[in-house]
Amino acid sequence: MEKQAYKVNNYRQIKVKYIGATNYKGSKVKIYEPKRYNNDKTESKSFSYCSRTGDIMEQAYKILTDNGFNVVARASENENYIFLCDNWSEDFKKVSELINN
C-alpha cells in the first residue's frame, strides 16, 4: 500500500513569540526553530520589538523574508505564531544567523 502522508510537502516550522519587557530590558520578538531531532538544539534569535510595526507576526515575517526564508504558510497556537518555510539543502538558512535590516 502506498503511503499517502509522504506525498505531503515537508516544511520547516519557525515559531514567533512575544517576550514582554522587564525592569532592565525592553520587549522582544523571539524567532525560533524547535529541535528537529533528538540531538539537535532549539535555535533562536531575539530582536527588539518594533512599536512602529506594532505587530510581532509582521515584524518576524519581514525579518525572515529579508534573510531569504521562503515562507509558504502560517499558523498559530496559544502563545506562538508559526511560519512554515521551504528552505532545505543548499537554501538552508539558520535561525541563529538572522539579522534585522
HELIX and SHEET records of a PDB file:
HELIX    1   1 ALA A    5  LYS A    7  5                                   3    
HELIX    2   2 ILE A   56  ASP A   66  1                                  11    
HELIX    3   3 SER A   89  ASP A   91  5                                   3    
HELIX    4   4 VAL A   95  GLU A   97  5                                   3    
SHEET    1   A 5 GLU A  43  SER A  48  0                                        
SHEET    2   A 5 LYS A  28  GLU A  33 -1                                        
SHEET    3   A 5 ARG A  12  ILE A  19 -1                                        
SHEET    4   A 5 ASN A  80  CYS A  85 -1                                        
SHEET    5   A 5 VAL A  71  GLU A  77 -1                                        
END                                                                             
